[in-house]
Amino acid sequence: MTFYDGNSNGEGGEVMPELKVRVEGDDNGVNGKRVTLRQRLLEECEAEERYLLVKEPAFSCIQRRSIWFWVKLGVLFTFIGLLAAVFFRWVGPFLMDKELMPIINWEMTTFSTPMLAVLVFASVALFPTILLPSTPSIWVAGMTFGYGFGFLLIISAAAVGVSLPFFIGSLFLHRIQVRTSS
């Protein structure tokens, strides 16, 4: 095989060896023969085309499976959408009125303002580390301290909260590397 590198000065090309693949143990009668990769791919494509021309009905099994897959997927997404609508329409407001608002009101009446600031800071910093939601504490900060001071309190607590998992992970870095390397 000759390779020309695109020089316009008319020089000759380089001679490159052609890649040949030896196929052994194959069922298609090429045992022990040297076959180029291109020949092998062409033979496989021709055999597949012949098979499809002989066997392909008007509406193949593959097309039926594809349509059935999309029907099942559509039904699944419709069911998930209806479930989400039911949750947001009835379950969400019920939990908000009966569970969340009494806890927020209890926090605001029980603790003094400085103690509430410490509690909100600690909950916003620690709850995400142990996979608990800190949104109610953010609401308490907004209602108690207003937009300005509540924002500063939440942002500083969130900065500490995202740093904690990093520092905890760096303590165990060597153990993690040992376990993942083996």
Residue frames relative to the residue before (quaternion, step in Angstrom):
aa qw qx qy qz dx dy dz
M 1.0000 0.0000 0.0000 0.0000 0.00 0.00 0.00
T 0.2110 -0.7864 0.5719 0.0997 3.57 -0.88 0.93
F 0.2060 -0.7795 0.5859 0.0819 3.54 -0.93 0.98
Y 0.1223 -0.7683 0.6253 0.0619 3.58 -0.84 1.00
D 0.3070 -0.7997 0.4930 0.1522 3.56 -0.68 1.07
G 0.6247 -0.5953 0.3282 0.3843 3.60 1.17 0.32
N 0.3558 0.7190 -0.5234 0.2872 3.61 1.12 0.40
S 0.3431 -0.7568 0.5218 0.1928 3.57 -0.92 0.87
N 0.5618 0.6241 -0.3918 0.3760 3.62 1.20 -0.06
G 0.5649 -0.6615 0.3612 0.3360 3.61 1.22 0.22
E 0.3902 0.7146 -0.5014 0.2928 3.59 1.12 0.29
G 0.5802 -0.5964 0.4326 0.3471 3.55 -1.22 0.47
G 0.5120 -0.6553 0.4659 0.3022 3.53 -1.24 0.34
E 0.5609 -0.5734 0.4711 0.3670 3.52 -1.34 0.01
V 0.3776 -0.6963 0.5564 0.2511 3.54 -1.09 0.64
M 0.0907 -0.7997 0.5935 -0.0016 3.55 -0.71 1.15
P 0.4662 -0.6685 0.4854 0.3165 3.63 -0.96 0.72
E 0.4024 -0.7002 0.5355 0.2469 3.55 -1.08 0.74
L 0.4414 -0.7036 0.4974 0.2506 3.55 -0.93 0.96
K 0.0260 -0.7812 0.6236 -0.0114 3.57 -0.78 1.05
V 0.2141 -0.7738 0.5892 0.0911 3.53 -1.05 0.86
R 0.2486 -0.7486 0.5948 0.1552 3.54 -0.88 0.92
V 0.1519 -0.7974 0.5829 0.0367 3.53 -0.68 1.19
E 0.0104 -0.8021 0.5967 -0.0224 3.56 -0.70 1.07
G 0.8156 0.2546 -0.1936 0.4822 3.52 -1.15 0.64
D 0.4259 0.6997 -0.4707 0.3280 3.58 1.13 0.51
D 0.4620 -0.7134 0.4615 0.2544 3.59 -1.01 0.74
N 0.6477 0.5710 -0.3200 0.3898 3.62 1.14 -0.35
G 0.6479 -0.5755 0.3215 0.3817 3.60 1.08 0.53
V 0.5670 0.5789 -0.4126 0.4160 3.62 1.07 0.45
N 0.2511 0.7920 -0.5182 0.2027 3.58 1.16 0.53
G 0.8538 0.1506 -0.1252 0.4823 3.53 -0.88 0.99
K 0.6073 0.5470 -0.3743 0.4380 3.66 1.17 -0.13
R 0.3983 -0.6646 0.5651 0.2833 3.53 -1.22 0.52
V 0.0136 -0.8029 0.5936 -0.0525 3.54 -0.74 1.09
T 0.3900 -0.6907 0.5439 0.2740 3.57 -0.93 0.81
L 0.6314 -0.5564 0.3870 0.3768 3.52 -1.20 0.57
R 0.6409 0.5292 -0.3280 0.4489 3.58 0.98 -0.78
Q 0.6446 0.5125 -0.3250 0.4649 3.61 0.96 -0.82
R 0.6479 0.5300 -0.3152 0.4472 3.55 0.95 -0.89
L 0.6716 0.4874 -0.3001 0.4705 3.59 0.92 -0.89
L 0.6420 0.5180 -0.3288 0.4597 3.59 0.98 -0.77
E 0.6465 0.5162 -0.3202 0.4616 3.59 0.97 -0.82
E 0.6598 0.5027 -0.3129 0.4627 3.59 0.96 -0.84
C 0.6541 0.5105 -0.3143 0.4613 3.59 0.98 -0.82
E 0.6534 0.5060 -0.3173 0.4651 3.59 0.95 -0.84
A 0.6539 0.5087 -0.3191 0.4603 3.60 0.95 -0.83
E 0.6585 0.5019 -0.3146 0.4643 3.58 0.97 -0.80
E 0.6411 0.5178 -0.3271 0.4625 3.60 0.99 -0.77
R 0.6420 0.5153 -0.3244 0.4659 3.58 0.97 -0.84
Y 0.6518 0.5182 -0.3100 0.4588 3.58 0.96 -0.89
L 0.6825 0.4837 -0.2994 0.4590 3.61 0.91 -0.85
L 0.6398 0.5216 -0.3401 0.4505 3.61 1.00 -0.72
V 0.6737 0.4893 -0.2983 0.4666 3.60 1.01 -0.77
K 0.8155 0.3474 -0.1421 0.4405 3.57 0.76 -1.05
E 0.5759 0.6454 -0.3944 0.3103 3.64 1.04 -0.54
P 0.2244 -0.7632 0.5910 0.1339 3.60 -0.65 1.11
A 0.7347 -0.4090 0.2924 0.4554 3.57 -1.30 -0.04
F 0.7877 0.0883 -0.0316 0.6089 3.59 0.97 -0.82
S 0.2362 -0.8423 0.4692 0.1206 3.55 0.02 1.30
C 0.6649 -0.5111 0.3900 0.3802 3.50 -1.36 0.38
I 0.6239 0.5455 -0.3378 0.4463 3.59 1.03 -0.76
Q 0.6569 0.4982 -0.3158 0.4697 3.58 0.98 -0.81
R 0.6357 0.5210 -0.3342 0.4611 3.60 1.01 -0.75
R 0.6485 0.5085 -0.3194 0.4679 3.58 0.98 -0.82
S 0.6415 0.5278 -0.3206 0.4551 3.58 1.00 -0.80
I 0.6654 0.4825 -0.3075 0.4795 3.59 0.89 -0.87
W 0.6500 0.5145 -0.3188 0.4596 3.61 0.92 -0.85
F 0.6108 0.5455 -0.3422 0.4606 3.61 1.06 -0.74
W 0.7004 0.4604 -0.2829 0.4664 3.60 0.83 -0.94
V 0.6093 0.5315 -0.3599 0.4656 3.61 1.07 -0.62
K 0.6643 0.4893 -0.3075 0.4740 3.61 0.89 -0.89
L 0.6488 0.5150 -0.3205 0.4596 3.58 0.97 -0.81
G 0.6447 0.5194 -0.3135 0.4650 3.60 1.01 -0.78
V 0.6527 0.4992 -0.3088 0.4791 3.57 0.97 -0.84
L 0.6369 0.5320 -0.3239 0.4543 3.59 0.99 -0.80
F 0.6958 0.4577 -0.2853 0.4743 3.61 0.83 -0.93
T 0.6118 0.5311 -0.3543 0.4670 3.61 1.06 -0.62
F 0.6548 0.5061 -0.3060 0.4706 3.58 0.95 -0.86
I 0.6614 0.4932 -0.3077 0.4740 3.60 0.93 -0.87
G 0.6395 0.5240 -0.3216 0.4615 3.61 1.01 -0.75
L 0.6634 0.4894 -0.3052 0.4766 3.57 0.95 -0.84
L 0.6344 0.5246 -0.3235 0.4665 3.57 1.01 -0.78
A 0.6564 0.4964 -0.3083 0.4772 3.60 0.97 -0.80
A 0.6385 0.5215 -0.3281 0.4613 3.60 1.00 -0.79
V 0.6439 0.5047 -0.3207 0.4773 3.60 0.98 -0.82
F 0.6510 0.5153 -0.3232 0.4540 3.57 0.92 -0.83
F 0.7175 0.4454 -0.2686 0.4633 3.60 0.80 -0.97
R 0.6760 0.5003 -0.3023 0.4487 3.60 1.07 -0.62
W 0.8402 0.1934 -0.0728 0.5014 3.62 0.80 -0.96
V 0.7219 0.4513 -0.2739 0.4473 3.61 0.76 -0.95
G 0.6476 0.5475 -0.3189 0.4233 3.61 0.91 -0.88
P 0.7086 0.4339 -0.2848 0.4780 3.63 0.72 -0.93
F 0.6077 0.5501 -0.3601 0.4455 3.61 1.05 -0.66
L 0.6841 0.4688 -0.2858 0.4802 3.58 0.87 -0.93
M 0.6254 0.5395 -0.3396 0.4500 3.59 1.05 -0.71
D 0.7212 0.4453 -0.2556 0.4650 3.61 0.85 -0.95
K 0.7773 0.3931 -0.1977 0.4497 3.59 0.84 -0.92
E 0.7842 0.3264 -0.1662 0.5009 3.61 1.05 -0.61
L 0.7764 0.4078 -0.2127 0.4309 3.55 0.59 -1.15
M 0.6898 0.4893 -0.2987 0.4422 3.62 0.78 -0.93
P 0.6437 0.4970 -0.3604 0.4569 3.68 0.89 -0.62
I 0.6329 0.5181 -0.3393 0.4646 3.62 1.03 -0.70
I 0.6552 0.5026 -0.3143 0.4683 3.60 0.94 -0.86
N 0.6579 0.4970 -0.3130 0.4714 3.59 0.92 -0.86
W 0.6354 0.5234 -0.3320 0.4604 3.61 0.98 -0.78
E 0.6466 0.5161 -0.3219 0.4604 3.60 0.94 -0.85
M 0.7052 0.4793 -0.2797 0.4413 3.58 0.85 -0.94
T 0.7097 0.4339 -0.2749 0.4821 3.62 1.06 -0.61
T 0.6764 0.5214 -0.2987 0.4260 3.61 1.03 -0.68
F 0.7868 0.3264 -0.1571 0.4998 3.59 0.82 -1.00
S 0.4819 -0.6325 0.5187 0.3142 3.55 -1.19 0.61
T 0.6988 -0.4910 0.3165 0.4127 3.56 -1.26 0.33
P 0.6828 0.4506 -0.3309 0.4704 3.69 0.79 -0.76
M 0.6528 0.5040 -0.3215 0.4653 3.59 0.99 -0.77
L 0.6255 0.5327 -0.3263 0.4674 3.58 1.08 -0.72
A 0.6204 0.5340 -0.3430 0.4608 3.61 1.05 -0.71
V 0.6588 0.4919 -0.3073 0.4792 3.60 0.96 -0.86
L 0.6551 0.5178 -0.3062 0.4572 3.59 0.96 -0.88
V 0.6645 0.4902 -0.3031 0.4756 3.59 0.93 -0.89
F 0.6456 0.5190 -0.3259 0.4557 3.59 0.92 -0.89
A 0.6840 0.4866 -0.2906 0.4593 3.58 0.86 -0.96
S 0.6858 0.4823 -0.3082 0.4496 3.59 0.88 -0.85
V 0.6590 0.4856 -0.3245 0.4739 3.62 0.98 -0.74
A 0.6825 0.4815 -0.2945 0.4643 3.60 1.04 -0.67
L 0.7797 0.3855 -0.1895 0.4555 3.61 0.89 -0.90
F 0.6168 0.5989 -0.3652 0.3570 3.61 0.93 -0.78
P 0.6763 0.4679 -0.3415 0.4550 3.68 0.80 -0.73
T 0.5911 0.5741 -0.3728 0.4266 3.60 1.12 -0.53
I 0.7607 0.3040 -0.1771 0.5454 3.59 1.05 -0.73
L 0.5426 -0.6901 0.3469 0.3301 3.56 1.29 0.65
L 0.4662 0.6119 -0.4954 0.4036 3.58 0.88 0.98
P 0.5032 -0.6571 0.4520 0.3328 3.62 -1.03 0.62
S 0.2188 -0.7836 0.5700 0.1151 3.56 -1.04 0.80
T 0.3376 0.7770 -0.4760 0.2363 3.60 1.23 0.22
P 0.6503 0.5007 -0.3597 0.4440 3.68 0.82 -0.71
S 0.6354 0.5145 -0.3369 0.4671 3.61 1.02 -0.64
I 0.6160 0.5282 -0.3437 0.4727 3.57 1.08 -0.65
W 0.6324 0.5183 -0.3285 0.4729 3.59 1.03 -0.76
V 0.6416 0.5201 -0.3232 0.4620 3.58 0.96 -0.86
A 0.6454 0.5156 -0.3248 0.4606 3.60 0.95 -0.81
G 0.6677 0.4983 -0.3035 0.4623 3.58 0.95 -0.81
M 0.6925 0.4687 -0.2837 0.4694 3.59 0.94 -0.85
T 0.7182 0.4550 -0.2569 0.4595 3.60 0.96 -0.79
F 0.8214 0.2791 -0.1115 0.4847 3.57 0.75 -1.03
G 0.5099 -0.6537 0.4243 0.3642 3.60 1.20 -0.11
Y 0.7348 -0.4364 0.2917 0.4294 3.54 -1.33 0.03
G 0.7107 0.4943 -0.2776 0.4165 3.59 0.74 -1.00
F 0.7611 0.3643 -0.2060 0.4956 3.57 0.56 -1.17
G 0.6088 0.5461 -0.3485 0.4579 3.61 1.09 -0.62
F 0.6352 0.5233 -0.3172 0.4713 3.56 1.04 -0.82
L 0.6712 0.4937 -0.3025 0.4629 3.59 0.87 -0.92
L 0.6448 0.5202 -0.3175 0.4613 3.58 0.99 -0.82
I 0.6949 0.4787 -0.2740 0.4614 3.59 0.87 -0.97
I 0.6659 0.5018 -0.3198 0.4500 3.62 0.89 -0.85
S 0.6679 0.4792 -0.3176 0.4727 3.60 0.92 -0.81
A 0.6525 0.4977 -0.3212 0.4727 3.60 0.99 -0.75
A 0.6448 0.5126 -0.3268 0.4633 3.60 1.01 -0.74
A 0.6176 0.5361 -0.3492 0.4574 3.60 1.06 -0.68
V 0.6527 0.4773 -0.3081 0.5013 3.57 0.99 -0.79
G 0.6591 0.5431 -0.3021 0.4234 3.58 0.98 -0.87
V 0.7017 0.4255 -0.2873 0.4940 3.61 0.99 -0.68
S 0.6255 0.5354 -0.3439 0.4514 3.59 1.19 -0.37
L 0.5808 0.6220 -0.3714 0.3712 3.60 1.06 -0.67
P 0.6874 0.4574 -0.3194 0.4650 3.66 0.72 -0.84
F 0.6083 0.5475 -0.3544 0.4524 3.59 1.08 -0.66
F 0.6979 0.4605 -0.2828 0.4700 3.59 0.84 -0.93
I 0.6256 0.5184 -0.3384 0.4748 3.59 1.04 -0.70
G 0.6663 0.4999 -0.2976 0.4664 3.58 0.98 -0.82
S 0.6573 0.5083 -0.3264 0.4506 3.58 1.01 -0.72
L 0.5724 0.5756 -0.3832 0.4407 3.60 1.18 -0.40
F 0.7634 0.3383 -0.1656 0.5247 3.55 1.10 -0.77
L 0.2749 0.8090 -0.4882 0.1775 3.60 1.23 0.33
H 0.6763 0.4972 -0.3099 0.4465 3.59 0.83 -0.93
R 0.6595 0.5033 -0.3147 0.4612 3.60 0.92 -0.85
I 0.6430 0.5171 -0.3233 0.4633 3.58 1.00 -0.80
Q 0.6646 0.5008 -0.3122 0.4583 3.59 0.91 -0.84
V 0.6357 0.5208 -0.3341 0.4616 3.60 1.01 -0.76
R 0.6905 0.4821 -0.2886 0.4554 3.61 0.89 -0.87
T 0.7119 0.4496 -0.2744 0.4645 3.59 0.96 -0.76
S 0.6387 0.5372 -0.3456 0.4290 3.60 1.12 -0.45
S 0.7217 0.4252 -0.2652 0.4775 3.61 1.07 -0.49
